[in-house]
Amino acid sequence: MYIAPSLLSADFSNLEKEVKAIEKAGADWLHLDIMDGNFVPNLTFGPSVIKSIRQHSQLFFDVHLMVQNPLDLVDSYIKAGANQLTFHIETIKNPMKELLEVKSKGVKVGLTLKPKTPVVDILPFIDIVDTVLVMTVEPGFGGQSFMKDQLSKIETLKIEAQKLANPPFIEVDGGINKDTIRLCAQKGANVFVAGSAIFTETSEYKNNIKNLRNLAE
């Protein structure tokens, strides 16, 4: 079970300090949302930011590509220090071929879908990915309310993953806090992306992560 703070909720005026603090506080992964203002209605940051913080952290960098043409960006994000690249099923034309090609570059691969996309669209590919990410908010903005109707996707993925010799992680992102993390864990999620539930006062990071972990367990 892994807790993955979302960098979007950090203080961008001092990312080095924030990344070091979150790692010291016990985070397992660092979730990095890449938005292009096209696939989703917002812009965030690019490989240069990831490269700049990579030198200050040993955390697993989980890069979520909310962009229209993600395959064009693979090499730049791997070079910047990404450990895993997660693609939206809505943005890749030949998932089996293209995901395997990305994996061949030595990076782990994730697959995700928007809330309105049925889970059956990604089931044929869960045996080749390292992580499946369920979005419990509409991608593009932080601070949204948790969508309980997405819990059934987690449950379905858990059932299907149990049939595999090497099941993928089931990650959940969107509105994860002390009230919702247990719901997701009960359905089978084992990686939890959290933003505002963690990034409050610096002195509280450790307690926030610990509390979320305890609730998920």
C-alpha positions in Angstrom: 0.0 0.0 0.0 1.4 3.4 -1.1 0.6 7.0 -0.3 1.3 9.3 -3.2 1.1 13.1 -2.5 0.2 15.2 -5.5 2.7 17.9 -6.2 -0.1 20.2 -7.5 -1.1 20.9 -3.9 2.5 21.8 -2.8 3.9 25.3 -2.4 5.3 26.0 -5.9 7.4 28.9 -4.6 9.7 26.4 -2.8 9.4 23.0 -4.5 12.8 21.7 -3.3 11.7 22.2 0.3 8.3 20.7 -0.3 9.6 17.6 -2.0 12.2 17.0 0.7 9.6 17.5 3.4 7.1 15.1 1.9 9.8 12.4 1.4 10.9 12.8 5.0 7.3 12.6 6.2 7.0 9.1 4.8 5.5 9.5 1.3 6.0 6.4 -0.9 5.4 8.0 -4.4 5.2 11.5 -5.7 2.3 12.0 -8.1 3.0 14.5 -10.9 0.0 15.8 -12.9 1.0 16.9 -16.4 -1.8 19.0 -18.1 -1.7 20.5 -21.6 -4.8 22.8 -21.6 -6.1 20.7 -24.4 -7.1 17.2 -23.2 -8.0 18.9 -19.9 -8.8 22.6 -19.3 -5.7 23.5 -17.3 -2.0 23.8 -17.7 0.6 22.7 -15.1 4.3 22.0 -15.7 6.6 20.0 -17.9 9.8 17.9 -17.8 12.0 20.8 -16.7 10.2 21.0 -13.3 10.5 17.2 -12.9 14.2 17.3 -13.7 14.8 20.1 -11.2 13.2 18.2 -8.3 14.5 14.8 -9.3 18.0 15.7 -7.9 16.4 16.4 -4.5 14.4 13.2 -4.1 14.6 9.4 -4.2 10.8 9.0 -4.3 9.1 7.0 -7.0 8.0 9.7 -9.6 4.5 8.8 -10.8 3.8 10.9 -13.9 0.2 11.2 -15.0 0.0 12.5 -18.6 -3.3 14.4 -19.0 -2.3 15.5 -22.5 -3.6 15.0 -26.0 -0.5 13.4 -27.6 1.3 11.7 -24.7 3.5 9.4 -26.9 5.3 12.5 -28.2 6.5 13.3 -24.7 7.7 9.9 -23.5 11.4 10.4 -24.0 11.5 13.8 -22.4 9.8 12.7 -19.3 11.9 9.5 -18.9 15.0 11.7 -19.3 13.7 14.1 -16.7 13.5 11.3 -14.2 10.0 9.7 -14.4 9.7 6.2 -12.9 6.2 5.6 -14.3 4.2 7.2 -17.0 0.4 6.9 -16.9 -1.6 7.3 -20.1 -5.2 8.0 -20.6 -6.9 5.3 -22.7 -8.8 8.1 -24.5 -5.5 9.4 -25.9 -3.8 6.3 -27.4 -4.9 4.6 -30.6 -3.2 1.2 -30.2 -2.8 0.6 -26.5 -1.3 -2.9 -26.6 1.4 -1.9 -29.0 2.2 1.5 -27.7 2.2 0.7 -24.0 4.6 -2.2 -24.6 6.8 0.1 -26.6 7.0 2.5 -23.7 7.8 -0.3 -21.3 10.6 -1.4 -23.5 12.3 2.0 -22.7 12.8 0.9 -19.1 10.0 2.8 -17.4 6.9 1.5 -15.7 3.6 2.1 -17.4 0.2 3.0 -16.1 -3.2 3.2 -17.7 -6.1 5.4 -16.7 -9.5 6.7 -17.8 -11.9 9.6 -17.3 -14.9 9.1 -15.0 -17.3 8.8 -18.0 -15.2 6.2 -19.8 -16.4 2.6 -19.0 -14.0 0.4 -17.2 -14.3 -2.3 -19.9 -12.3 -0.1 -22.2 -9.1 -0.7 -20.2 -9.7 -4.3 -19.0 -8.0 -5.9 -22.1 -4.7 -4.2 -21.2 -4.4 -4.6 -17.5 -2.1 -7.6 -17.9 0.6 -5.5 -19.5 0.6 -2.4 -17.3 2.2 -1.9 -13.9 -0.6 0.4 -12.5 -4.2 1.1 -13.3 -5.4 4.5 -12.2 -9.1 5.2 -11.4 -10.0 8.9 -11.5 -12.6 9.7 -8.8 -12.9 13.3 -10.1 -12.9 14.8 -13.5 -9.2 15.3 -14.5 -7.9 18.8 -14.7 -8.4 20.5 -11.4 -7.6 19.8 -7.8 -10.0 20.2 -4.9 -13.0 18.5 -6.5 -15.5 16.3 -4.6 -15.1 12.6 -4.6 -17.3 10.7 -7.1 -18.6 7.6 -5.3 -20.0 6.1 -8.5 -16.4 5.4 -9.5 -15.9 2.9 -6.7 -17.4 0.1 -8.8 -14.5 0.5 -11.2 -12.0 -0.2 -8.5 -14.0 -3.3 -7.5 -14.1 -4.6 -11.0 -10.4 -4.0 -11.5 -9.6 -5.8 -8.3 -11.6 -8.8 -9.4 -9.9 -8.9 -12.8 -6.4 -8.2 -11.3 -6.7 -11.2 -9.0 -6.8 -13.5 -12.0 -3.3 -12.3 -13.1 0.0 -13.8 -12.1 1.4 -10.2 -11.8 -1.5 -8.0 -11.0 -1.1 -4.2 -11.5 -1.3 -1.7 -8.7 -4.8 -0.2 -8.4 -4.3 3.6 -7.9 -7.0 6.1 -7.1 -6.8 9.9 -7.5 -9.4 12.6 -6.8 -10.9 13.8 -3.5 -8.9 11.3 -1.4 -9.0 12.2 2.3 -9.8 10.7 5.6 -13.4 10.2 4.7 -12.9 8.6 1.3 -9.6 6.6 1.4 -11.1 3.7 3.4 -13.9 3.4 0.8 -11.3 3.0 -1.9 -9.2 0.6 0.1 -12.2 -1.6 0.8 -12.9 -1.9 -2.9 -9.3 -2.9 -3.6 -7.2 0.2 -4.3 -3.6 0.1 -2.9 -2.1 3.3 -4.2 -3.7 6.6 -3.0 -3.0 10.0 -4.5 -3.8 12.8 -2.1 -3.3 16.6 -2.4 -5.0 18.9 0.0 -5.4 16.1 2.5 -1.6 16.1 2.9 -0.3 19.5 2.0 -1.4 21.6 4.9 1.2 22.9 7.3 4.7 21.5 6.8 4.8 20.2 10.4 1.6 18.2 9.7 2.8 16.3 6.6 4.0 13.3 8.6 0.8 13.0 10.6 -1.4 13.5 7.6 0.4 10.7 5.7 0.3 8.4 8.8 -3.4 9.0 9.3 -4.2 8.2 5.7 -2.1 5.1 5.8 -3.8 3.9 8.9 -7.2 4.4 7.5 -6.3 2.6 4.2 -4.9 -0.4 6.2 
